């Protein structure tokens, strides 16, 4: 089997597309998601295509849940040398109306959850003298986003966390980079449109110089490169995949 990859949020959207792209590259992939049924369904579909895959249910904000899930991956597939963190939650609330509970939960999943997963995976990478960490952040963490102070802050924190991991572990053969999408056609985006928190796609497309929304496959292709053998000299970078929306 190829190097073992863990993808959080792997049951759907960007995470699932990343898992599929890594499997096509010959990686053994574990799809972890808070929605265990979605992770299982994605795993079944990938296994039917011949991929070496496993799945698990995890709440990335709960360190004990992360540790159990990662130990299960090691027992099924082997040491973890690739990690892509796509698990996240979002929300739209005026700054003055964000409750401490909303703030804390968003940072717990998006930022602390990323920290939990990266810290849990790094010992395997250090032992191997090789590792790839790719965090999925957000353009909101670069530019801010109205009615998303909690989400923007969490994703800005992910960017800074990733840069720091890159600096600390570069000498050990481990890279860490972040991909901050802008508007990607996923169930999360469509849900925000249905709730009228975001305009419809024809309006969003006019905000993108490429004049289209991103797709999960667009993000996955770059994540797969950053996880490859060829990307060993790329670390600490914010790699925008956004059709020119943020430059």
Backbone as CSV, one residue per row, in Angstrom:
resi,resn,N_x,N_y,N_z,CA_x,CA_y,CA_z,C_x,C_y,C_z
1,UNK,0.844,-1.199,0.000,0.000,0.000,0.000,0.879,1.248,0.000
2,UNK,0.335,2.367,-0.497,1.059,3.623,-0.496,1.036,4.266,0.866
3,UNK,1.609,5.451,0.941,1.610,6.183,2.204,0.186,6.369,2.701
4,UNK,0.025,6.380,4.000,-1.304,6.468,4.601,-1.690,7.929,4.796
5,UNK,-2.883,8.268,4.334,-3.418,9.627,4.459,-4.685,9.612,5.301
6,UNK,-4.834,10.617,6.128,-6.072,10.869,6.856,-6.681,12.155,6.314
7,UNK,-7.973,12.107,6.009,-8.702,13.293,5.558,-9.877,13.494,6.514
8,UNK,-9.877,14.612,7.229,-11.023,14.915,8.086,-12.078,15.654,7.273
9,UNK,-13.330,15.483,7.670,-14.412,15.990,6.835,-14.502,15.220,5.537
10,UNK,-14.038,13.963,5.557,-13.919,13.183,4.338,-15.210,12.593,3.811
11,UNK,-16.308,12.777,4.517,-17.552,12.165,4.082,-18.256,12.887,2.956
12,UNK,-17.883,14.150,2.711,-18.607,14.915,1.697,-17.769,16.105,1.251
13,UNK,-18.242,16.775,0.212,-17.676,18.035,-0.209,-16.199,17.984,-0.539
14,UNK,-15.473,19.004,-0.095,-14.049,19.103,-0.385,-13.297,17.917,0.183
15,UNK,-13.620,17.518,1.415,-12.913,16.405,2.032,-13.022,15.120,1.232
16,UNK,-14.214,14.820,0.772,-14.381,13.599,-0.019,-13.599,13.689,-1.326
17,UNK,-13.635,14.846,-1.988,-12.893,15.009,-3.237,-11.392,14.850,-3.006
18,UNK,-10.892,15.360,-1.892,-9.477,15.196,-1.570,-9.149,13.723,-1.355
19,UNK,-10.001,13.031,-0.607,-9.769,11.606,-0.360,-9.728,10.828,-1.667
20,UNK,-10.633,11.135,-2.569,-10.662,10.440,-3.860,-9.408,10.736,-4.672
21,UNK,-8.959,11.994,-4.637,-7.755,12.362,-5.390,-6.524,11.654,-4.832
22,UNK,-6.413,11.577,-3.515,-5.271,10.894,-2.905,-5.299,9.396,-3.210
23,UNK,-6.490,8.813,-3.211,-6.599,7.388,-3.538,-6.154,7.123,-4.966
24,UNK,-6.492,8.026,-5.880,-6.062,7.865,-7.265,-4.536,7.941,-7.393
25,UNK,-3.910,8.625,-6.440,-2.445,8.716,-6.427,-1.801,7.503,-5.767
26,UNK,-2.615,6.545,-5.352,-2.095,5.330,-4.746,-1.943,5.379,-3.240
27,UNK,-2.496,6.406,-2.609,-2.445,6.489,-1.160,-3.495,5.582,-0.528
28,UNK,-3.192,5.080,0.651,-4.211,4.430,1.465,-4.865,5.531,2.295
29,UNK,-6.182,5.640,2.236,-6.849,6.824,2.764,-7.887,6.446,3.824
30,UNK,-7.838,7.168,4.939,-8.869,7.053,5.969,-9.739,8.303,5.928
31,UNK,-11.040,8.112,5.752,-11.993,9.212,5.732,-12.621,9.324,7.116
32,UNK,-12.362,10.438,7.789,-12.917,10.674,9.117,-13.922,11.806,9.038
33,UNK,-15.047,11.634,9.716,-16.098,12.640,9.640,-16.980,12.522,10.871
34,UNK,-17.547,13.631,11.303,-18.502,13.587,12.402,-19.769,12.834,11.978
35,UNK,-20.045,12.829,10.673,-21.151,12.060,10.103,-20.597,10.704,9.654
36,UNK,-20.652,9.742,10.553,-20.081,8.437,10.260,-20.735,7.745,9.083
37,UNK,-22.041,7.947,8.894,-22.731,7.322,7.766,-22.211,7.862,6.431
38,UNK,-21.971,9.167,6.379,-21.445,9.757,5.150,-20.046,9.234,4.862
39,UNK,-19.232,9.128,5.900,-17.875,8.601,5.711,-17.925,7.157,5.235
40,UNK,-18.842,6.369,5.788,-18.962,4.966,5.383,-19.411,4.850,3.933
41,UNK,-20.382,5.676,3.530,-20.875,5.624,2.157,-19.782,6.027,1.169
42,UNK,-19.018,7.069,1.502,-17.929,7.487,0.625,-16.867,6.405,0.534
43,UNK,-16.586,5.761,1.654,-15.591,4.689,1.683,-16.031,3.514,0.826
44,UNK,-17.294,3.138,0.939,-17.809,2.031,0.128,-17.671,2.332,-1.364
45,UNK,-17.994,3.569,-1.746,-17.908,3.936,-3.162,-16.467,3.894,-3.648
46,UNK,-15.540,4.362,-2.822,-14.127,4.354,-3.207,-13.568,2.933,-3.233
47,UNK,-13.994,2.122,-2.289,-13.507,0.734,-2.258,-13.975,-0.016,-3.507
48,UNK,-15.178,0.305,-3.973,-15.689,-0.337,-5.182,-14.843,0.002,-6.403
49,UNK,-14.123,1.133,-6.323,-13.224,1.529,-7.414,-11.810,0.995,-7.205
50,UNK,-11.625,0.202,-6.161,-10.326,-0.415,-5.932,-9.414,0.305,-4.970
51,UNK,-9.902,1.347,-4.300,-9.058,2.112,-3.390,-8.862,1.363,-2.070
52,UNK,-7.703,1.588,-1.458,-7.434,1.081,-0.107,-7.892,2.136,0.874
53,UNK,-9.039,1.924,1.488,-9.668,2.963,2.303,-10.215,2.393,3.601
54,UNK,-10.397,3.306,4.552,-11.061,3.001,5.816,-11.839,4.246,6.210
55,UNK,-12.699,4.107,7.196,-13.472,5.269,7.625,-13.644,5.233,9.139
56,UNK,-14.021,6.372,9.685,-14.267,6.451,11.119,-15.079,7.681,11.447
57,UNK,-15.714,7.634,12.610,-16.485,8.763,13.109,-15.630,9.523,14.112
58,UNK,-15.537,10.843,13.951,-14.706,11.631,14.857,-15.289,13.025,15.020
59,UNK,-15.224,13.525,16.227,-15.478,14.936,16.519,-14.110,15.563,16.725
60,UNK,-13.646,16.348,15.757,-12.277,16.848,15.828,-12.058,17.777,17.008
61,UNK,-13.129,18.342,17.554,-12.990,19.215,18.719,-12.714,18.444,20.001
62,UNK,-12.906,17.142,19.976,-12.732,16.267,21.143,-11.431,15.502,20.974
63,UNK,-10.409,15.846,21.749,-9.098,15.227,21.548,-9.133,13.722,21.760
64,UNK,-9.910,13.253,22.719,-9.966,11.807,22.926,-10.584,11.111,21.721
65,UNK,-11.574,11.735,21.083,-12.172,11.179,19.874,-11.150,11.134,18.745
66,UNK,-10.356,12.184,18.607,-9.310,12.222,17.584,-8.286,11.129,17.833
67,UNK,-7.832,10.999,19.066,-6.803,10.005,19.375,-7.300,8.593,19.090
68,UNK,-8.550,8.318,19.450,-9.105,6.983,19.181,-9.186,6.727,17.682
69,UNK,-9.652,7.728,16.936,-9.797,7.558,15.489,-8.445,7.362,14.809
70,UNK,-7.454,8.123,15.219,-6.129,7.994,14.607,-5.484,6.660,14.967
71,UNK,-5.684,6.200,16.186,-5.164,4.878,16.561,-5.821,3.784,15.728
72,UNK,-7.118,3.943,15.458,-7.816,2.953,14.631,-7.262,2.967,13.206
73,UNK,-6.940,4.149,12.689,-6.346,4.227,11.352,-5.009,3.499,11.335
74,UNK,-4.197,3.725,12.342,-2.888,3.064,12.400,-3.034,1.548,12.418
75,UNK,-4.018,1.066,13.152,-4.190,-0.389,13.245,-4.699,-0.981,11.936
76,UNK,-5.476,-0.204,11.178,-6.044,-0.711,9.916,-5.117,-0.504,8.731
77,UNK,-4.457,0.667,8.682,-3.717,1.034,7.473,-2.222,1.232,7.705
78,UNK,-1.834,1.623,8.910,-0.431,1.863,9.193,-0.186,3.288,9.660
79,UNK,1.080,3.651,9.863,1.419,4.993,10.334,0.911,6.074,9.379
80,UNK,0.559,7.208,9.952,-0.046,8.309,9.183,1.055,9.269,8.746
81,UNK,1.202,9.436,7.432,2.231,10.326,6.908,1.656,11.505,6.123
82,UNK,0.351,11.485,5.879,-0.319,12.580,5.168,-1.584,12.939,5.940
83,UNK,-1.794,14.226,6.142,-2.999,14.694,6.822,-3.571,15.883,6.076
84,UNK,-4.858,15.810,5.755,-5.584,16.938,5.190,-6.768,17.223,6.103
85,UNK,-6.814,18.438,6.639,-7.878,18.779,7.591,-8.939,19.623,6.897
86,UNK,-10.076,19.010,6.613,-11.164,19.694,5.930,-12.404,19.847,6.807
87,UNK,-12.425,19.203,7.957,-13.598,19.291,8.837,-13.781,20.722,9.328
88,UNK,-14.992,21.230,9.224,-15.254,22.608,9.649,-16.748,22.840,9.774
89,UNK,-17.084,23.868,10.535,-18.457,24.351,10.590,-18.446,25.839,10.247
90,UNK,-19.598,26.335,9.820,-19.712,27.731,9.426,-20.996,28.310,10.007
91,UNK,-21.190,29.586,9.814,-22.404,30.224,10.290,-22.382,31.699,9.945
92,UNK,-23.561,32.306,9.917,-23.691,33.719,9.581,-24.490,34.412,10.685
93,UNK,-23.818,35.262,11.426,-24.438,35.982,12.541,-23.799,37.362,12.627
94,UNK,-24.613,38.387,12.823,-24.053,39.718,13.048,-23.106,39.678,14.240
95,UNK,-22.018,40.457,14.147,-21.000,40.418,15.195,-21.609,40.607,16.581
96,UNK,-22.505,41.575,16.716,-23.083,41.880,18.020,-23.943,40.745,18.559
97,UNK,-24.373,39.847,17.680,-25.272,38.770,18.087,-24.579,37.420,18.258
98,UNK,-23.277,37.367,18.013,-22.562,36.104,18.207,-22.492,35.799,19.697
99,UNK,-23.010,34.644,20.082,-22.953,34.257,21.491,-21.591,33.641,21.798
100,UNK,-21.248,33.637,23.059,-19.992,33.009,23.460,-20.011,31.532,23.100
101,UNK,-21.188,30.899,23.167,-21.300,29.485,22.797,-21.006,29.294,21.311
102,UNK,-21.576,30.158,20.459,-21.311,30.070,19.017,-19.830,30.275,18.729
103,UNK,-19.261,31.297,19.362,-17.845,31.608,19.166,-16.977,30.420,19.573
104,UNK,-17.238,29.904,20.754,-16.399,28.827,21.292,-16.511,27.559,20.462
105,UNK,-17.715,27.205,20.019,-17.888,25.991,19.236,-17.210,26.113,17.872
106,UNK,-17.316,27.281,17.241,-16.692,27.458,15.933,-15.176,27.337,16.037
107,UNK,-14.583,27.985,17.026,-13.138,27.871,17.198,-12.738,26.467,17.632
108,UNK,-13.595,25.804,18.419,-13.272,24.446,18.873,-13.178,23.479,17.697
109,UNK,-14.104,23.581,16.755,-14.091,22.671,15.606,-13.027,23.093,14.594
110,UNK,-13.054,24.355,14.192,-12.230,24.781,13.064,-10.759,24.962,13.417
111,UNK,-10.483,25.540,14.571,-9.094,25.827,14.939,-8.529,24.778,15.883
112,UNK,-9.197,24.560,17.016,-8.698,23.537,17.932,-8.773,22.161,17.294
113,UNK,-9.794,21.911,16.484,-9.895,20.633,15.790,-8.725,20.406,14.851
114,UNK,-8.300,21.453,14.156,-7.123,21.346,13.297,-5.883,21.064,14.130
115,UNK,-5.728,21.811,15.219,-4.604,21.582,16.125,-4.585,20.141,16.625
116,UNK,-5.733,19.634,17.074,-5.804,18.269,17.594,-5.311,17.255,16.567
117,UNK,-5.779,17.402,15.339,-5.441,16.415,14.303,-3.981,16.510,13.891
118,UNK,-3.477,17.728,13.744,-2.076,17.887,13.361,-1.172,17.338,14.464
119,UNK,-1.462,17.677,15.694,-0.617,17.194,16.783,-0.678,15.677,16.906
120,UNK,-1.828,15.086,16.638,-1.963,13.633,16.737,-1.206,12.912,15.627
121,UNK,-1.079,13.541,14.459,-0.437,12.889,13.315,1.070,13.077,13.279
122,UNK,1.574,14.154,13.836,2.984,14.497,13.686,3.966,13.442,14.195
123,UNK,3.702,12.722,15.290,4.686,11.724,15.727,4.992,10.670,14.658
124,UNK,3.992,10.230,13.915,4.231,9.265,12.834,5.110,9.878,11.750
125,UNK,4.861,11.137,11.428,5.644,11.812,10.394,7.086,12.008,10.848
126,UNK,7.256,12.392,12.097,8.619,12.548,12.621,9.370,11.223,12.580
127,UNK,8.704,10.150,12.945,9.351,8.837,12.937,9.758,8.432,11.521
128,UNK,8.954,8.819,10.539,9.234,8.471,9.153,10.254,9.404,8.514
129,UNK,10.447,10.592,9.099,11.294,11.595,8.460,10.668,12.151,7.200
130,UNK,9.344,12.071,7.120,8.600,12.515,5.927,7.157,12.757,6.340
131,UNK,6.592,13.850,5.906,5.191,14.096,6.209,4.636,15.246,5.401
132,UNK,3.326,15.212,5.205,2.622,16.277,4.501,1.380,16.654,5.313
133,UNK,1.287,17.922,5.652,0.105,18.469,6.319,-0.487,19.538,5.408
134,UNK,-1.756,19.390,5.082,-2.467,20.414,4.317,-3.734,20.758,5.089
135,UNK,-3.863,22.015,5.465,-5.081,22.460,6.128,-5.960,23.185,5.111
136,UNK,-7.248,22.958,5.212,-8.190,23.698,4.375,-8.703,24.857,5.220
137,UNK,-8.278,26.050,4.876,-8.687,27.233,5.628,-9.824,27.922,4.878
138,UNK,-9.715,29.203,4.614,-10.785,29.900,3.895,-10.304,31.286,3.522
139,UNK,-10.805,31.793,2.401,-10.538,33.179,2.042,-11.047,34.124,3.120
140,UNK,-12.059,33.697,3.883,-12.564,34.532,4.976,-11.497,34.773,6.026
141,UNK,-10.556,33.847,6.162,-9.456,34.023,7.101,-8.398,34.970,6.593
142,UNK,-8.440,35.286,5.308,-7.509,36.242,4.715,-8.084,37.650,4.652
143,UNK,-9.374,37.745,4.359,-9.983,39.046,4.077,-11.023,39.473,5.100
144,UNK,-11.464,38.544,5.961,-12.640,38.797,6.777,-13.898,38.535,5.973
145,UNK,-15.015,38.420,6.664,-16.286,38.163,5.988,-17.419,38.676,6.868
146,UNK,-18.254,39.583,6.366,-19.347,40.118,7.175,-20.245,39.014,7.728
147,UNK,-20.633,39.157,8.963,-21.493,38.225,9.694,-20.831,36.858,9.889
148,UNK,-19.505,36.843,9.782,-18.769,35.604,10.010,-17.501,35.855,10.834
149,UNK,-17.606,36.698,11.823,-16.420,37.009,12.625,-15.841,35.761,13.268
150,UNK,-16.709,34.889,13.778,-16.219,33.675,14.447,-15.567,32.729,13.445
151,UNK,-16.197,32.566,12.284,-15.641,31.694,11.245,-14.339,32.279,10.705
152,UNK,-14.342,33.572,10.397,-13.141,34.209,9.857,-11.982,34.120,10.831
153,UNK,-12.250,34.361,12.106,-11.192,34.286,13.113,-10.630,32.880,13.211
154,UNK,-11.503,31.891,13.162,-11.032,30.502,13.268,-10.162,30.136,12.079
155,UNK,-10.539,30.579,10.891,-9.779,30.222,9.695,-8.483,31.036,9.586
156,UNK,-8.506,32.276,10.058,-7.262,33.021,10.143,-6.292,32.348,11.091
157,UNK,-6.826,31.803,12.179,-5.992,31.051,13.098,-5.404,29.800,12.471
158,UNK,-6.183,29.136,11.620,-5.674,27.943,10.925,-4.496,28.319,10.031
159,UNK,-4.587,29.458,9.350,-3.488,29.898,8.495,-2.229,30.117,9.320
160,UNK,-2.346,30.830,10.445,-1.184,31.101,11.284,-0.631,29.822,11.900
161,UNK,-1.517,28.926,12.322,-1.092,27.643,12.888,-0.285,26.858,11.856
162,UNK,-0.769,26.824,10.634,-0.094,26.061,9.580,1.299,26.611,9.312
163,UNK,1.427,27.923,9.244,2.733,28.530,9.017,3.709,28.180,10.142
164,UNK,3.221,28.158,11.365,4.084,27.852,12.499,4.532,26.398,12.475
165,UNK,3.613,25.488,12.160,3.990,24.079,12.030,5.041,23.915,10.943
166,UNK,4.884,24.628,9.842,5.861,24.549,8.753,7.248,24.947,9.231
167,UNK,7.323,26.029,9.986,8.617,26.507,10.463,9.261,25.532,11.448
168,UNK,8.469,24.944,12.310,9.012,24.049,13.332,9.456,22.702,12.786
169,UNK,8.807,22.235,11.712,9.035,20.850,11.282,9.689,20.709,9.914
170,UNK,10.056,21.808,9.277,10.657,21.716,7.942,11.945,20.906,7.952
171,UNK,12.730,21.040,9.004,14.012,20.335,9.053,13.848,18.835,9.262
172,UNK,12.626,18.406,9.529,12.361,16.988,9.767,11.702,16.312,8.573
173,UNK,11.699,16.981,7.428,11.118,16.393,6.227,9.611,16.506,6.156
174,UNK,9.039,17.382,6.981,7.582,17.543,7.047,7.205,18.910,6.501
175,UNK,6.265,18.947,5.576,5.766,20.211,5.059,4.365,20.478,5.605
176,UNK,4.031,21.761,5.672,2.691,22.163,6.100,2.272,23.369,5.281
177,UNK,1.158,23.240,4.594,0.629,24.309,3.750,-0.878,24.413,3.959
178,UNK,-1.429,25.555,3.563,-2.870,25.730,3.704,-3.489,26.185,2.400
179,UNK,-4.676,25.679,2.120,-5.442,26.047,0.930,-6.704,26.764,1.397
180,UNK,-6.860,28.052,1.071,-8.041,28.804,1.502,-9.033,29.025,0.347
181,UNK,-10.039,28.192,0.211,-11.012,28.376,-0.876,-11.819,29.656,-0.703
182,UNK,-12.433,30.083,-1.792,-13.351,31.229,-1.761,-14.786,30.708,-1.820
183,UNK,-15.368,30.591,-2.986,-16.737,30.085,-3.129,-16.677,28.767,-3.889
184,UNK,-16.961,27.695,-3.188,-16.894,26.358,-3.771,-18.288,25.739,-3.734
185,UNK,-18.676,25.131,-4.821,-20.015,24.555,-4.947,-20.111,23.276,-4.124
186,UNK,-20.503,23.435,-2.878,-20.673,22.318,-1.948,-22.045,22.414,-1.291
187,UNK,-22.400,21.376,-0.559,-23.669,21.387,0.171,-23.696,22.514,1.194
188,UNK,-22.539,22.818,1.808,-22.485,23.904,2.787,-22.816,25.242,2.130
189,UNK,-22.241,25.493,0.950,-22.526,26.753,0.254,-23.983,26.806,-0.177
190,UNK,-24.507,25.706,-0.709,-25.896,25.716,-1.159,-26.856,25.914,0.010
191,UNK,-26.502,25.369,1.166,-27.327,25.585,2.355,-27.357,27.051,2.755
192,UNK,-26.204,27.718,2.668,-26.149,29.142,2.984,-26.953,29.961,1.988
193,UNK,-26.974,29.521,0.725,-27.791,30.217,-0.273,-29.273,30.021,0.007
194,UNK,-29.651,28.808,0.354,-31.059,28.533,0.643,-31.545,29.326,1.851
195,UNK,-30.645,29.556,2.793,-30.985,30.362,3.978,-30.859,31.850,3.721
196,UNK,-30.489,32.205,2.506,-30.340,33.591,2.073,-29.202,34.324,2.791
197,UNK,-28.243,33.571,3.273,-27.045,34.187,3.836,-26.051,34.546,2.737
198,UNK,-26.129,33.834,1.621,-25.289,34.113,0.467,-26.170,34.303,-0.758
199,UNK,-25.732,35.142,-1.706,-26.515,35.311,-2.945,-26.441,34.056,-3.810
200,UNK,-27.274,34.006,-4.831,-27.264,32.827,-5.690,-25.979,32.774,-6.509
201,UNK,-25.777,31.657,-7.161,-24.494,31.401,-7.800,-24.184,32.376,-8.921
202,UNK,-25.201,32.854,-9.622,-24.927,33.806,-10.707,-24.314,35.086,-10.164
203,UNK,-24.704,35.483,-8.965,-24.122,36.674,-8.338,-22.713,36.371,-7.839
204,UNK,-22.546,35.242,-7.178,-21.223,34.880,-6.686,-20.211,34.761,-7.813
205,UNK,-20.648,34.219,-8.935,-19.732,34.040,-10.058,-19.173,35.372,-10.553
206,UNK,-19.941,36.437,-10.423,-19.464,37.750,-10.859,-18.412,38.319,-9.906
207,UNK,-18.274,37.725,-8.731,-17.253,38.146,-7.772,-15.931,37.427,-8.018
208,UNK,-15.941,36.474,-8.940,-14.762,35.667,-9.227,-14.249,36.014,-10.623
209,UNK,-13.012,36.462,-10.765,-12.513,36.781,-12.102,-12.662,35.643,-13.105
210,UNK,-12.541,34.389,-12.638,-12.710,33.247,-13.544,-14.160,33.036,-13.955
211,UNK,-15.077,33.756,-13.318,-16.507,33.739,-13.643,-17.155,32.367,-13.462
212,UNK,-16.700,31.642,-12.473,-17.390,30.409,-12.083,-17.062,30.110,-10.638
213,UNK,-17.914,29.317,-10.010,-17.616,28.826,-8.677,-16.531,27.758,-8.751
214,UNK,-15.818,27.605,-7.674,-14.884,26.495,-7.595,-15.632,25.190,-7.405
215,UNK,-14.954,24.101,-7.676,-15.507,22.773,-7.419,-14.627,22.069,-6.392
216,UNK,-15.172,21.080,-5.690,-14.322,20.305,-4.785,-13.108,19.717,-5.492
217,UNK,-13.266,19.337,-6.764,-12.144,18.772,-7.510,-11.039,19.803,-7.720
218,UNK,-11.396,21.088,-7.880,-10.381,22.135,-8.013,-9.489,22.171,-6.775
219,UNK,-10.113,22.132,-5.613,-9.357,22.177,-4.356,-8.564,20.898,-4.169
220,UNK,-9.183,19.773,-4.484,-8.535,18.475,-4.278,-7.276,18.330,-5.104
221,UNK,-7.282,18.853,-6.318,-6.113,18.709,-7.193,-4.891,19.377,-6.577
222,UNK,-5.081,20.547,-5.985,-3.960,21.256,-5.370,-3.545,20.573,-4.074
223,UNK,-4.517,20.126,-3.294,-4.178,19.396,-2.069,-3.360,18.140,-2.396
224,UNK,-3.748,17.432,-3.439,-3.023,16.214,-3.814,-1.591,16.533,-4.204
225,UNK,-1.387,17.637,-4.922,-0.016,18.015,-5.255,0.780,18.322,-3.990
226,UNK,0.201,19.093,-3.083,0.916,19.467,-1.866,1.238,18.255,-0.994
227,UNK,0.509,17.156,-1.196,0.759,15.912,-0.462,1.720,14.981,-1.195
228,UNK,2.206,15.402,-2.339,2.991,14.513,-3.187,4.469,14.533,-2.835
229,UNK,5.188,13.595,-3.409,6.640,13.555,-3.263,7.271,14.801,-3.890
230,UNK,6.664,15.316,-4.940,7.224,16.448,-5.673,7.124,17.771,-4.915
231,UNK,6.339,17.827,-3.851,6.092,19.086,-3.146,6.955,19.241,-1.894
232,UNK,8.058,18.541,-1.841,8.879,18.556,-0.632,9.538,19.882,-0.316
233,UNK,9.618,20.801,-1.299,10.250,22.101,-1.060,9.206,23.217,-0.972
234,UNK,7.948,22.828,-0.833,6.852,23.790,-0.689,6.321,23.667,0.729
235,UNK,6.557,24.672,1.547,6.052,24.603,2.917,5.828,26.010,3.463
236,UNK,4.861,26.117,4.366,4.521,27.392,4.963,3.748,28.318,4.043
237,UNK,3.164,27.769,2.987,2.534,28.594,1.963,1.003,28.612,2.078
238,UNK,0.446,29.746,1.696,-1.003,29.896,1.549,-1.277,29.802,0.052
239,UNK,-1.837,28.673,-0.383,-2.011,28.398,-1.806,-3.464,28.635,-2.168
240,UNK,-3.752,29.813,-2.671,-5.129,30.159,-3.004,-5.623,29.412,-4.224
241,UNK,-6.806,28.829,-4.104,-7.464,28.170,-5.240,-8.848,28.809,-5.308
242,UNK,-8.928,29.951,-5.994,-10.120,30.776,-5.858,-10.529,31.514,-7.128
243,UNK,-9.986,31.099,-8.287,-10.353,31.737,-9.538,-9.964,33.199,-9.630
244,UNK,-9.019,33.630,-8.777,-8.567,35.012,-8.792,-9.335,35.925,-7.858
245,UNK,-10.238,35.380,-7.057,-11.055,36.225,-6.174,-10.237,36.903,-5.082
246,UNK,-9.185,36.220,-4.623,-8.275,36.794,-3.630,-6.862,36.626,-4.171
247,UNK,-6.144,37.741,-4.311,-4.807,37.667,-4.888,-3.781,38.291,-3.936
